[in-house]
C-alpha cells in the first residue's frame, strides 16, 4: 500500500483487538490558528516551526489510520479534549498519539487496567 510504512501486523491482530480507540492531541498550531482567526494569537510565534510539528503529527496519525485500515481493524479517532467514557464502549485497546499529556488524558478514563493503553 503506497505511503503506509512497512509494519508487520499478525493476521490474528483483528481477533485480539476488535475495536481500537485512537486518541490524538490538538497541536499548538491548530490552537494558535484558531486564535489567529480571531486576532488573538501572540505575535512572536514561530509559525513555520509550529506548522512543521503539526504536519509531522498529522502524518503520524494518517500512517496509523492507514495501517489499521489496511489490516481491516475497526477503529475510531477522537481528539483528546473530546474524549469521555462513552468512547470506550466495546473498545479493546486505546492508542494515544501525541505526547505525555495525551497519554495521561486517555489514562484518566481507563478503569482498573481493563483496557490497555499504548502511547
Secondary structure, DSSP 8 states (H G I E B T S, - for coil): -TT-------TTHHHH-SEEEEEE---HHHHHHHHHHTT-S-TT--HHHHHHHHHHHHHHHHHHHHHHHHTT-EEEEEEGGG--GGGGTT-SEEEEESSHHHHHHHHHT--TTSSEEE-
